[in-house]
Amino acid sequence: MIKLKRVYDKASPDDGLRILVERLWPRGIKKENAKIDLWFKEVAPSNELRKWFSHDPKKWLEFKEKYYEELNKNREAIEKLLDIVKNKKDVTLIYSSKDKEHNNAVALKEYLENFL
């Protein structure tokens, strides 16, 4: 089961394996306090795509399309992440965006679930 959570929200045992899926470390969070089990920046959107999107909901569908194209070209990292998800009971993708509906973790979860 894949869950989503903001890095700024309190960690919980129910989170299972906590995987940060951001290219940049979140602002204002110390690494020792984040309770991140794995920082998997390889599956985060490219810097160019991240900057272009800028969490604009009007660009959401186009962002997902472009992001999925990037993920399709990154099969090795996706296969590794899928193996992790398939072998763990609970996995939580951790993100930093304030927008809980339009962010890369939401898109990545949707993308991964197509393979599960």
C-alpha positions as a Markdown table, in Angstrom:
| # | Residue | x | y | z |
|---|---|---|---|---|
| 1 | Met | 0.0 | 0.0 | 0.0 |
| 2 | Ile | 1.3 | 3.4 | -1.0 |
| 3 | Lys | 0.5 | 6.4 | 1.2 |
| 4 | Leu | 1.4 | 10.1 | 0.9 |
| 5 | Lys | 2.5 | 12.5 | 3.6 |
| 6 | Arg | 4.1 | 15.9 | 3.8 |
| 7 | Val | 7.6 | 15.9 | 5.3 |
| 8 | Tyr | 6.4 | 18.6 | 7.7 |
| 9 | Asp | 3.7 | 16.3 | 9.2 |
| 10 | Lys | 4.6 | 14.1 | 12.2 |
| 11 | Ala | 5.9 | 10.7 | 11.4 |
| 12 | Ser | 3.9 | 7.7 | 12.5 |
| 13 | Pro | 4.6 | 4.0 | 12.8 |
| 14 | Asp | 1.7 | 3.5 | 10.3 |
| 15 | Asp | 3.9 | 5.2 | 7.7 |
| 16 | Gly | 6.0 | 2.1 | 7.2 |
| 17 | Leu | 9.0 | 2.8 | 5.0 |
| 18 | Arg | 9.2 | 6.6 | 4.5 |
| 19 | Ile | 10.7 | 7.5 | 1.1 |
| 20 | Leu | 11.4 | 11.2 | 0.3 |
| 21 | Val | 10.7 | 11.7 | -3.4 |
| 22 | Glu | 12.0 | 15.3 | -3.8 |
| 23 | Arg | 15.1 | 16.3 | -5.7 |
| 24 | Leu | 15.9 | 19.0 | -3.1 |
| 25 | Trp | 16.0 | 18.5 | 0.6 |
| 26 | Pro | 12.9 | 20.3 | 2.2 |
| 27 | Arg | 13.5 | 23.7 | 3.7 |
| 28 | Gly | 13.6 | 24.0 | 7.5 |
| 29 | Ile | 13.8 | 20.2 | 8.2 |
| 30 | Lys | 16.9 | 18.7 | 9.7 |
| 31 | Lys | 17.9 | 15.4 | 8.3 |
| 32 | Glu | 18.0 | 13.8 | 11.7 |
| 33 | Asn | 14.5 | 15.0 | 12.5 |
| 34 | Ala | 12.8 | 14.0 | 9.2 |
| 35 | Lys | 12.6 | 10.3 | 9.9 |
| 36 | Ile | 13.3 | 9.5 | 6.3 |
| 37 | Asp | 14.3 | 5.9 | 5.5 |
| 38 | Leu | 15.3 | 6.5 | 1.9 |
| 39 | Trp | 15.8 | 9.7 | -0.1 |
| 40 | Phe | 15.0 | 8.6 | -3.7 |
| 41 | Lys | 15.7 | 11.8 | -5.6 |
| 42 | Glu | 16.2 | 9.8 | -8.8 |
| 43 | Val | 12.4 | 9.5 | -9.3 |
| 44 | Ala | 11.7 | 13.2 | -8.6 |
| 45 | Pro | 10.9 | 15.5 | -11.5 |
| 46 | Ser | 13.9 | 17.2 | -13.2 |
| 47 | Asn | 14.8 | 20.7 | -12.0 |
| 48 | Glu | 13.5 | 22.1 | -15.3 |
| 49 | Leu | 10.1 | 20.4 | -15.0 |
| 50 | Arg | 9.8 | 21.3 | -11.3 |
| 51 | Lys | 10.5 | 24.9 | -12.0 |
| 52 | Trp | 8.2 | 25.0 | -15.0 |
| 53 | Phe | 5.3 | 23.4 | -13.0 |
| 54 | Ser | 5.8 | 25.6 | -9.9 |
| 55 | His | 2.8 | 23.8 | -8.3 |
| 56 | Asp | 0.4 | 25.6 | -10.7 |
| 57 | Pro | -2.9 | 23.5 | -10.7 |
| 58 | Lys | -3.6 | 24.8 | -14.2 |
| 59 | Lys | -0.5 | 23.0 | -15.4 |
| 60 | Trp | -1.3 | 19.7 | -13.5 |
| 61 | Leu | -2.3 | 17.5 | -16.4 |
| 62 | Glu | 0.5 | 18.7 | -18.6 |
| 63 | Phe | 2.9 | 18.3 | -15.7 |
| 64 | Lys | 1.9 | 14.7 | -15.1 |
| 65 | Glu | 2.3 | 13.9 | -18.8 |
| 66 | Lys | 5.8 | 15.4 | -18.9 |
| 67 | Tyr | 6.7 | 13.8 | -15.5 |
| 68 | Tyr | 5.5 | 10.4 | -16.7 |
| 69 | Glu | 7.7 | 10.8 | -19.8 |
| 70 | Glu | 10.7 | 11.4 | -17.5 |
| 71 | Leu | 9.8 | 8.4 | -15.4 |
| 72 | Asn | 9.4 | 6.2 | -18.5 |
| 73 | Lys | 13.0 | 7.1 | -19.4 |
| 74 | Asn | 14.2 | 6.2 | -15.9 |
| 75 | Arg | 13.2 | 2.5 | -15.9 |
| 76 | Glu | 16.1 | 1.4 | -13.6 |
| 77 | Ala | 15.0 | 3.7 | -10.8 |
| 78 | Ile | 11.3 | 2.9 | -11.3 |
| 79 | Glu | 12.0 | -0.8 | -11.2 |
| 80 | Lys | 14.0 | -0.4 | -8.0 |
| 81 | Leu | 11.2 | 1.6 | -6.4 |
| 82 | Leu | 8.5 | -0.9 | -7.6 |
| 83 | Asp | 10.5 | -3.7 | -6.0 |
| 84 | Ile | 10.6 | -1.8 | -2.7 |
| 85 | Val | 6.9 | -1.1 | -2.8 |
| 86 | Lys | 6.0 | -4.7 | -3.7 |
| 87 | Asn | 8.2 | -6.1 | -0.8 |
| 88 | Lys | 7.0 | -3.8 | 2.0 |
| 89 | Lys | 3.6 | -3.8 | 3.6 |
| 90 | Asp | 3.4 | -0.1 | 3.9 |
| 91 | Val | 5.3 | 2.6 | 2.0 |
| 92 | Thr | 4.8 | 6.4 | 2.4 |
| 93 | Leu | 6.0 | 8.7 | -0.3 |
| 94 | Ile | 7.1 | 11.9 | 1.5 |
| 95 | Tyr | 6.9 | 15.3 | -0.3 |
| 96 | Ser | 7.3 | 18.9 | 0.7 |
| 97 | Ser | 4.7 | 20.8 | -1.3 |
| 98 | Lys | 1.9 | 22.7 | 0.5 |
| 99 | Asp | -0.6 | 21.6 | -2.2 |
| 100 | Lys | -1.7 | 18.1 | -1.2 |
| 101 | Glu | -3.4 | 17.4 | -4.5 |
| 102 | His | -1.0 | 18.7 | -7.1 |
| 103 | Asn | 2.5 | 17.5 | -6.4 |
| 104 | Asn | 5.0 | 15.0 | -7.7 |
| 105 | Ala | 4.3 | 12.4 | -5.0 |
| 106 | Val | 0.6 | 12.3 | -6.0 |
| 107 | Ala | 1.6 | 11.8 | -9.6 |
| 108 | Leu | 4.3 | 9.3 | -8.8 |
| 109 | Lys | 1.8 | 7.2 | -6.6 |
| 110 | Glu | -0.6 | 7.2 | -9.6 |
| 111 | Tyr | 2.2 | 6.2 | -11.9 |
| 112 | Leu | 3.4 | 3.3 | -9.7 |
| 113 | Glu | -0.1 | 2.0 | -9.0 |
| 114 | Asn | -0.4 | 1.3 | -12.8 |
| 115 | Phe | 2.3 | -1.3 | -12.4 |
| 116 | Leu | 1.0 | -3.0 | -9.2 |
